[in-house]
Amino acid sequence: MMNNLSGATEFCLLGFPGSQELHHTLFAIFFFFYSATLMGNTVIIVIVCVDKRLRSPMYFFLGHLSALEILVTTIIVPVMLWGLMLPGMQTISLAACVTQLFLYLAVGTTEFALLGAMAVDRYVAVCNPLRYNIIMNSHTCIWVVIVSWVFGFLSEIWPVYATFQFTFCKSNLLDHFFCDRGQLLKLSCGDTLFTEFVLFLMAVVIIIGSLAPTIVSYTYIISTILKIPTASGRRKAFSTCASHFIFVVIGYGSCLFLFVKPKQTQAAEYNKIVSLFISVVTPFLNPFIFTLRNDKVKEALRDGMKRCCRLVKD
């Protein structure tokens, strides 16, 4: 433990409590989730790139969403797995802690921006199908992706800078499996109340701001679908946006619980559970959400498997 006269230059991640046997079990579970996440999202990226049937804005955005899911889980899970393998506490340098927190928040913010753009894309597809190819052309899609990535990374520079302006002199024991902002602020000797309030406002602006176009888009989408006279027509229209809608509910729901709260320094157990859901469960579910309900993706996967089998036989 650090003394109260100096700031921490490295942190000890306490990770998960429990016996070594429990840690081995958790390691096996999380390693499976991580491996399946990498494989599933990589498959989506590959088929979106190589299959001509998936050359549309929805799948272009889906490929970038899968890349973001790979990044967000890779930023967190390998460090967590390494900590589960070690018999004691895991140390992480101050520089590595800054980098991990920044990348985690930046990639997450980029994902929010992209989900909002995907909702607008679904709105145009359902509510204005005749002009869809004109509005959502390749130039527009590329710029939407570029703006999402740039916004995500630029918007998190100040929050991370503000977090690490404090001196962490109470202790260097971080009760988490990664450099969580709330737990970092707990270790600060200074008054963090104003900074926490500003971070809360920024989280509201980013999350609610990216959620607003989603809510508006789905209001119009649902209204349009309900006007379709046949049940089969309504099902077909809703199927084009069902996967995105499910992912939005899961993604935004978990992040609202974690980030949009006035008190950033919430209980470590609460933060760990929600962080696990964001960094492990959601990226794992992404390939299933976007493939099981999408006939085009399933067809592309089947054809890809057939081609792979023929190559192996040859």
N, C-alpha and C positions, 0 to 999 in steps of 0.2 A: 504494500500500500504506500502511496506517495505521502510525503509530509505536507503540511499546510502552507509551506513557504515557497513552493516551486510548482510549476505547471507540468502536466503530464506530457512526456515526449513519446510515449507508447501506451497502449491500453491492453488490458487483459479481458478477453471476452469470456464471460462465465458460461455462455451457451445454455445447455439443458441440464437441469438437476437430475439426480438419480445414479444408479449403479452403472458399472462398466458394461454389464449385460444389456441394460436398457439402452445404453449408448450404441452398442453394436446392433441392436434391433432397429433403432432409429436410423443408423447409418445405412443399413440394408434397404429400409423403406424409402428414404430420401434419395439414395443412389438409384433405385429403380425409377422413381418419379423423374429424376433429372435425366437419366438415360432415355426414357420414353419421351420426355419433352423435347430433347435434342433431336431424336430420330423423327418424331412426328412432325415437328415444325420444319425440319430440314426437308422432309418429303414434300410438304406443302410448297415450300419455296421452289424446289426443283420442278415439280409438275406445273406450277404456274409459269415458270420460265420456258419449259420445253413443249408444253401441250398447246397447240394452236386454238383449241376450243376454249381455253381459259384466258384468251387475250382480250379482256374487258376491264374497265376501271375497277369493278368490284374485286376481281382476283388480283389485280395489280396492287390494290390497297391491302388485300389479305396477305400477299407475299411480304410486304413491309411489316404488317402486324406480327406475322410469324417471326420475322427477324428480331423485332423488338422483344418478343416473348423469350427468344433464345438469349438475348442480351440480359434481360432483367433477371432471369434465373441463374445465368452464369456469373453475374456480378455477386450474387449472394450464396448460392448453394455450394460451390467448391470450398469456400472458406468455412461454411458450416460443416461440411463433411470432414474437412481436415481437423476441425475442433472436436468432432465426435470420435475421431481415431486416436487423438492424443489422450494420454492418461490424466493430464492436469489441465490448467487453464491455457488458452491460446493467446499469444500476444500479437498485436498488430501495431505497426508504427503510425505516428500521427499523420504522415504524408499518405500512407496507404488508406488510413481511415477517411481522410478528406476526399481522396479519389473515389473510394467506394461509395460514400454518401452522395457525392455529386453525380456520379454515373447512375446510381439507383434512382435518384429523384429526376434527373434529366431524361432518362429513358422512359420513366413512368409518365412524365408530363408530355413527352412526344406521343406516347400511346393514347393519352386523352385527346390530344389534338387530332390524331388520325381517326379515332373512333367518331369524333364529331363530324369529320369530313366524310366518313363512310355513311353516316346517317343521312347527310345531305345527298350523297350519291344515290342511296336507296329511295329518297324522296323524289328525285328527278326521274328515276327508273319507273316508279309506280305511278306518280302523279302527272308526269309529263313525258311519256315514253317516246312520242314522235320526235321530240327535240333532244332526246337523251344523248345520242352520238355527237350532236353539235355542241351541247353544253359541256358534257364530260369527255372532251377530246383528249388526246394524248398530252398535248401541251398543258392543258389545265391540270391533269392528274399529276404530271411531273412537278409542277409548281406547288400543288397542294402538299405533296410529300416533302419537298424541299423546305417549305415554310413550316411544316409540322416539326421536322427535325431541328431546324434552326431555332424556332421558338422554344422547343423543349429544352435545349441546352443553354440558350441565353437566359431564359427566365429563372434558372436555378443557380446562377452565379452568385447573386446577392444573398439568397437564403443560406447557402453553404458558407459564404464569407462571413455573414453575421453570426452563424453558429460557432465558428472557430475563432471569432474575435475574443471570446471569453477565455479566461485562464482556468484550466481544469485542475484545481489544486485540492479538492476534497478527497479525491481518490482516483486511481487509474483502473478501477474495477468496473467494467461495463456489463451490466446485467442483460445481455442480449447475445445473439449469435452473429450479429454484424453491427456495424457502426450506426446505430439508430440515433436519430437526432434528439428525440425526447430523453433518452438515457444519457446522452452527452450533456444536455442542458442541466440534468440533475447533478452532474459532477462540477458544475461551474461555481466559482466563489462569488461571482457578481450577481446583480439583480437582473434576472432574465424575463421579467414580466412583460416589459414593453416589446422586447424581441419576439416573445411567444405570441403576443397579440398581433404583431405585424405578420408573422409567419402564418397565423391563423387566417388573416385577411387575404394573404396571397393564395393560400390553399383554397379558400372560398372562390376567389376570382378565377383561378385556373380550373378547378374541378367543376364548379357550378357553371362557369363561363363556357366550358367545352360541352357540358351537359345540356345547356340551353338549346343549341341547334338540334340536338338529338330529340329533345322533348317536342320542339316545334315540328320537326320533320315527321316524327311518328304520330303526332296529332293529325297532320294532313294525310299521312299514309293510311291510318286506321279509318279516317273519314272517307277516303277514296275507296278503300277495300269494301266497306260496308255498303257502298252504292252499287257494287257489282251485282247484277241480278242472280247469277248462278252460284251455287255452292262450290262447284269445281273451280270456277273463275276466282272466287275469293281465296280458296286454298292455294291456288297457283300464285296469286299475287302476294299473299303473305309468306309463302315459302321462300320468296326471293330476299326477304329481310329477316326471317325468323332467327337465323343463326346469329346475325349481328345483334338483334334485340336481346337474345339470351346472354351473349357475351357482355353487352352493355350493363345488364342488370347485375351480373356477377362481378364485373370489374369495378363499376362505380360504387356498388353497394359496399364492397370490402374497403375501398379507398376512402369513402366517406366516413366510415367508422374509425379509420386510422389517422387521417390527416385533418379533417374538418372538425376540429374541436379546439376550444379556447385554451385548454391546458395541454401543452405538448408533452409535458412530463407525466404521462399517465402510467399506470401500473405496468411493470415489465411483463408480467404474464399475459396481460391483455394485448400488449404490443407484439409479443412473440406469436401468439395465435393468429392475429390478423396478418402479420408479416408473412407467416408461413402460407397463408391462403393466397396472398398476392404473389409471392416469389416462387411457390412450389405448385400449389393446386391449380391456380388459374392458367399458368402456361402449359401445364399438363393437359388440361381440359380443352384448350384451344383447338388442337387438331381434330378432336372428336366432335366438338360443337360445329365446326365448319365443314366437316366431311359427311357425318352421318345423315344430315338433313339436306345434302346438296347432291343431286343426281349427276351433274356435270363432273364434279370432283371425284365422285365414286367411279364414274366411267373412266376418267383419266387414270385413276389409280389401278383399276382392273387392266386397262390396256398397258400401262407401264409394267405391271407385274407379269403380263403375258410376254412382253418384249424381253424382260429380264430372264424369264424362264427359257425362252428360245435361245438367248445368248449363252446361257449356262450349258444348255444341251449341245449347242454347236461347238 
